[in-house]
Amino acid sequence: MKNIKILAIESSCDETSAAVIANGKILNNIVATQSVHEKYGGVVPELASRAHQQHLIPVVHEALSSSGVCKEELSAVAFTRGPGLMGALMVGVSFAKSFAYALDIPLIEVNHMQAHILAHFIDEPKPSFPFICLTVSGGHTQLVLVKDHLAMEVIGETLDDAVGEAFDKTAKLLGLPYPGGPMVDKYAKEGDPNAFRFPLSEMPSLNYSFSGIKTAVLYFLRDQLKEDDKFIEKNLKDICASIQHTLIKMLVQKLKKAARQYKVRDIAIAGGVSANSGLRNTLEELAKELKWNIYIPKFEYCTDNAAMIAMAAHYKFLNKDFCGLDVSPMAKMKIS
């Protein structure tokens, strides 16, 4: 087999990342975070694009130098084509095209959501095909039937907001800093998940909806604060635990239904929200109850990173799935 070495670039949102993979083994995973968004309570697309421009070359330099692979040894350059913020994607796509052209090596486009799923093949143990992956992040919530490394089918998805957005927006209502999801998880660990009840959205088939819980929390807090302006301060941990419990319950209901429907016992989770301790604990309990095999990536591979892009690129390279220099980023991009 040819000695396959690929440089991968991730720039879909607010993490600038580069990684090098050699014959299917991740050599490193360099990530530059963007703290500029914290004071705005969310990602500002223009600021994200500028930060990518500042970080990308140093990150790529670090990825190559720390891997021991010089640019002349590279077999291909991979990049995130989408989905993501258009400006942020343009930075990564433009750099990757220029780099590949200068080295006269193939270019590999990667679907960000496919890459999240393929993060499960970075380390052992690895799921067996077919398996179902629940991909959960700030921008996406999907149930995916994974038939092979590059053969995936979306069998359920959110029809409005993603679960990560629901975490962040409800956290904002509570006055928690951005990113709010991890803060909700932190306080939920010490709270009572049954202290307050919020409605569960009922959607057809295997689809989700998370817009309703944001509205429910908004009105709940409005009413409670009328009675006691210190309500949030006094009950923060219980509120967080109750919100998290509701969101996880909605995720798990559809996941259980999908596992039964497709007769699958290998279950994986991916995306930024897969780092949530409540979701991880719930799935581990379900694994014992339903005899599932649960697969959860290491924390560093849950959030946006180039290692997962590199892993996806490795399988695409083996399949000779390259793209031309006329490729352009796609803010909205479906799993094919």
Secondary structure, 3 states (H helix, E strand, C coil): CCCCEEEEEECCCCEEEEEEEECCEECCCEEEECHHHHHHCCCCHHHHHHHHHHHHHHHHHHHHHHHCCCHHHCCEEEEEEECCCHHHHHHHHHHHHHHHHHHCCCEEEEEHHHHHHHHHHCCCCCCCCCEEEEEECCCCEEEEEEEECCEEEEEEEECCCCHHHHHHHHHHHCCCCCCHHHHHHHHHCCCCCCCCCCCCCCCCCCCECCHHHHHHHHHHHHHHHHHCCCHHHHHHHHHHHHHHHHHHHHHHHHHHHHHHHHCCCEEEEECHHHHCHHHHHHHHHHHHHHCCEEECCCHHHCCCCHHHHHHHHHHHHHCCCCECCCCCCCCCCCCC
